[in-house]
C-alpha cells in the first residue's frame, strides 16, 4: 500500500482514482499530477514502481496544499471571519447556513436534528 501525503491510498485502483483519497485532490487535480509525473491514466497503484511513487509524493509536496495544511488553512480562514465579527463569521459561530440559504424550513444539516418545542400542538 502506497503512502502519499500521510494517506494510505488503495493499491488495486487506478492512480487517478486513488489520488482522490487525499484531502484536497479531486479528479481534475489527480489527472494533472499524473500528467506531470508522466504516468498513464489507466495504470494501477500496485503497478507503480517505487521511483514513480516518490515522484508523485514530491510533486504533491512541492506544488499542492493537501491534507493537514489545507485543513489548517481552511480552519484559520473560518476563525478569522469569526474574529472579525462580520455576518459570515456570526453565521459560522451560531452554526447556521453561511451562504444565504433559508432557515425557516430545511437547514437541518447545519442546525442539527429538530428539537421539539414544549406546548406547541396543532
C-alpha positions in Angstrom: 0.0 0.0 0.0 1.5 3.3 -1.1 1.5 6.2 1.4 1.3 9.6 0.0 0.8 12.9 2.0 0.1 10.8 5.1 -2.7 8.8 3.5 -2.6 5.1 2.6 -4.0 5.0 -0.9 -5.7 1.9 -2.2 -3.5 -0.4 -4.2 -6.0 -2.0 -6.6 -7.5 1.2 -8.0 -6.2 3.3 -10.9 -3.7 6.0 -9.9 -6.1 8.9 -10.8 -8.9 7.5 -8.6 -6.6 6.5 -5.8 -5.1 10.1 -5.5 -8.6 11.5 -4.9 -8.5 9.7 -1.5 -6.1 12.5 -0.4 -8.0 15.5 1.1 -7.6 18.4 -1.4 -7.1 16.4 -4.5 -10.0 15.9 -6.8 -10.3 14.1 -10.2 -9.0 17.1 -12.3 -6.0 17.7 -10.0 -5.3 13.9 -9.9 -5.1 13.8 -13.7 -2.9 16.9 -13.7 -0.5 15.2 -11.2 -0.4 12.0 -13.2 0.4 14.1 -16.3 3.2 16.0 -14.6 4.8 12.7 -13.4 4.2 11.0 -16.8 2.0 8.1 -15.6 -0.6 6.7 -18.0 -4.2 7.2 -16.8 -5.0 3.5 -16.9 -2.0 2.5 -14.7 -2.9 1.0 -11.3 -1.3 1.8 -8.0 0.1 -1.7 -7.5 1.8 -1.5 -10.9 3.8 1.7 -9.9 7.5 1.5 -9.2 9.0 2.9 -6.1 10.5 5.7 -8.1 7.1 6.8 -9.5 5.6 6.8 -6.1 8.4 9.0 -4.9 7.9 11.3 -7.9 4.2 11.6 -7.1 4.9 12.3 -3.4 7.4 15.0 -4.3 5.1 16.7 -6.8 2.3 16.9 -4.3 4.5 18.2 -1.6 6.1 20.8 -3.8 3.1 22.1 -5.8 -0.1 21.5 -3.8 -1.7 22.2 -0.5 -3.3 19.0 0.8 -4.4 17.2 4.0 -3.4 18.8 7.3 -2.0 22.0 5.8 -5.2 22.5 3.8 -7.5 21.7 6.8 -5.5 24.1 9.0 -5.7 26.9 6.4 -9.5 26.5 6.0 -9.9 26.4 9.8 -7.9 29.6 10.1 -10.0 31.3 7.4 -13.2 30.5 9.3 -11.7 31.6 12.6 -10.6 34.9 11.0 -14.2 35.5 9.9 -15.5 34.8 13.4 -12.9 37.1 15.0 -13.8 39.9 12.6 -17.4 39.6 13.7 -18.8 40.0 10.2 -22.0 38.4 9.0 -20.4 35.2 7.7 -18.4 34.8 10.9 -21.5 35.2 13.0 -23.3 32.5 10.9 -20.4 30.2 11.4 -20.4 30.8 15.2 -24.1 30.1 15.5 -23.9 27.0 13.3 -26.4 28.4 10.7 -26.1 28.4 6.9 -23.5 30.8 5.8 -24.3 31.4 2.1 -27.8 32.8 2.2 -29.9 29.7 2.4 -33.3 29.8 4.1 -33.6 28.5 7.7 -37.4 28.6 8.2 -37.5 25.1 6.8 -34.6 22.8 5.9 -31.1 23.8 7.0 -31.1 20.6 9.2 -27.5 19.8 8.3 -26.2 23.0 9.9 -28.8 23.3 12.6 -28.8 19.7 13.7 -31.8 17.5 14.5 -35.1 19.2 15.1 -35.8 19.8 18.8 -39.4 19.8 20.0 -40.9 22.9 21.3 -42.8 22.5 24.6 -46.5 23.2 24.4 -46.7 23.5 20.7 -49.7 21.5 19.3 -51.7 21.8 16.1 
